[in-house]
Amino acid sequence: MTQISEPRPDRNALCRLADLAPYAPLMPRMRKSASRGISPSVERDLFPASRLDGSIAVGARFRLDQQERPGFVEYVQAWPKEYEAAHGVKLADQLSRDPYLDELADGAAAEVVFESSSRSTLWKDVMVAFVAGLPPQVRDGFVGFYDRVAKRMHPGSA
């Protein structure tokens, strides 16, 4: 009767490390992103990148002149209730908080920020509906979507 011996644990450990060798250049980048609180999706160029908890933050970026700004602020503040009433969707089920306006440092641009948890399934629909419902003069100032986790514009944005 032939006896089959168990492989030695130290040999298995070496084989596993050797199998990972081709991925070694990626590992420091992944650790670096994890230390910043974002997921490796940043390095894989996924849009949007997610935080380690799976949440996302995307800004709809606009260039506005001073005459358009007051109407835009009112639209941003009123939009969540109007959207919920029109579509029968609770934004709290899709977004971590209501969309909010963030003025950018240059003063000529602003972002409406949409933050979502990992369990949301309709956050993109909500964001696109916001932009589609804008008055035409404001929609003309739409620059694109900005990933606030990875700090980059959407590749398809202007």
Secondary structure, 3 states (H helix, E strand, C coil): CCCCCCCCHHHHHHHHHHHHHHHCCHHHHHHHHHHCCECHHHCCCCCCCCECCCCEEEEEEEECCCCCHHHHHHHHHHHHHHHHHHHCCCHHHHCCCCCEEEECCCCCEEEEEEEECCCCCCHHHHHHHHHHCCCHHHHCCEEEEEECCCCEECCCCC
